[in-house]
Amino acid sequence: MNRAVVVAVAVITILSGCGGEGQSPAPQTSTVTSTPEPTVMSSLSPTAVPTPVPDNPFEKEPIIIGIENPTNRSYEAVIREAVNYWEQTGVQYVDWMGDFEVRPNTSSPDLTVEFVDTIGPCGVETGENQVGCAPVLKREETVDAARMRVQTGYTNASTLMTLKHEFGHVFGLVHGEEPRKVMNATTVLNLTTRLNASERAIPWKTDRLTIYIDTASFSGVNTATTEEQVVLALQYFNRGRGTVPTNLTVTQVETRHRADIIVVGDTLPGHVASEGSVYGRSTDTDPALEYYTNATITVDLPPTHEHIGYHIGYWLDRFVNPDEQSTPFKTTDPGSRDDWWREKDR
């Protein structure tokens, strides 16, 4: 809005005259001409003062934090707590600070906190032990958006510790800087309790298993017989027979490195006809495996040709259903191993 101001200028007229002593003053005529000074008009308009750019890498406030979370677990409160830590306690250490708002469902966040199963590569650092990854943002840098990744599966206290650490990076801090308790490169974290492999419908991380038969290790055994036995065993499982989950598939592959399960022939001690070994990962604090990653079935040499499929089936059954065996594998009668796949109730 413009505002006009009128300034009034006063014009003063001075009247003057002259006369001699003893003389009658002659009438005089005085004409005074005054020239009024012009009226001065002043138009004043407000001068726009530029809004200062916030002194942070995003050059805006508030800085909106979004959340990408594929799980049904809520992380909003723990993110707010991590931000509050730096705003209230850690502000003396950081390279910059801003005004933050956590909006979990925003479509255009400035900083996204993404919760993931695994971190993957993070800058120059790699490895399975990483639980978080965030950019180190200095005050003089400018970014449009940034992303932080945090691994899921940890307790709230451990997740909070990870978030504090990663927000420290966002605020410009690197490993080893103060506060060192937060910015140490390593720390002890606790995993949440997870289902053990034996408690899962499928104890593997995938429902599409692959199997490799090391036929060269079965010396003296006809290859065609071995292959026939393998086919019978795999058909049993792929049809969801017995206690096998119906969504499980087992496929034979031609190379060892592509296989989840490897079958070999070897000489076993005593009267052991076969043995199985399974390996996996424990992702919580108890020693039990949470899921299987690979397994080996060893069949004693020389085997009874018709029993190779039985031993493969027996151990596959144990590997996919640790606590409940299918009917064909409950008997210890060697005679039942010849045609174990044929009975209707199996």
MOZI-V882525 format. One record per helix or strand of 3 or more residues. SS is the DSSP state (hx for helix, st for strand). FROM is the first residue (numbers start at 0). TO is the last residue. Records with the same first field share a line. If there is no record, write none. Layout:
# MOZI-V882525
SS: FROM-TO  FROM-TO
This chain:
# MOZI-V882525
st: 2-6  39-43  62-68  99-101  110-115  145-150  207-212  248-251  260-265  273-280  290-299
hx: 75-87  155-169  179-182  196-198  214-216  222-237  255-257  304-319  326-328  333-336
